[in-house]
Amino acid sequence: MVVKERVKRRKAANDLPRAKSAKELQDVSFKVWPFTGDWLELLGEPETSGCWIIWGNSFNGKSSFVFQLCKYLTTFEKVLYNSLEEGYCKDTRDALNKFGLDQVGNRFLLLNKEPMHDLIKRLSKHKSPNIVVIDSLQYADLNLKAYRELRAMFPKKLFIIISHAEGKEPEGRVAKKIKYDAAKKIRIEGYRAFSQVRGKGSAHFDIWPEEAAKYWNELQ
């Protein structure tokens, strides 16, 4: 019996994937988007899967930033936006039109407060969009376990999680945990988006340049 257990453990150990050295990792290719201009400065050349988190207080330009980002991302992939807070309403329609998302056809798709279990069914379909925006985490039925399961179910998709803020941090325990997991962490304050770019330090993107200059006392 002891011998059989040892054999089982040995077989299980042999089934494990081999770890790579740092040198071997240099030969692994990762799919990225070739961002340019202000987006390159803010986010570098990001991988096309994983998780980003965007957080900020109300009336600081968060929604405007997210819609500008979505418009840029539609040049690379389809974007599926689950509007859990506002859903289909005039304000949402006007904001989409303002940032040109009415001009990109089915490369941008808006969901009206779709529950997470229905979103998972939708994402399981063949050729479902690779970029998924959840707005916002506080309105989603998503605890940490459910978030990890979502990521595990769709490892090739990019999830962009929008969160309320608590001071300068995302609001709530789950949001803070997701922040640690996220590849891109974008904080919105005073009509400006702030991000950390590996190898470049901090970067920012002015959502509304005139108002950002006023908020940050940069007017001459």
Secondary structure, DSSP 8 states (H G I E B T S, - for coil): -HHHHHHHHHHHHHTS-----HHHHTT----B----HHHHHHH-S-BSSEEEEEEE-TTSSHHHHHHHHHHHHTTTS-EEEEESSS-SSHHHHHHHHHTTGGGSGGGEEEEES--HHHHHHHHTSTT--SEEEEE-GGGS---HHHHHHHHHH-TTSEEEEEE-EETTEESSHHHHHHHHH-SEEEEEETTEEEEEETTTEEEEEESSHHHHHHHTT---
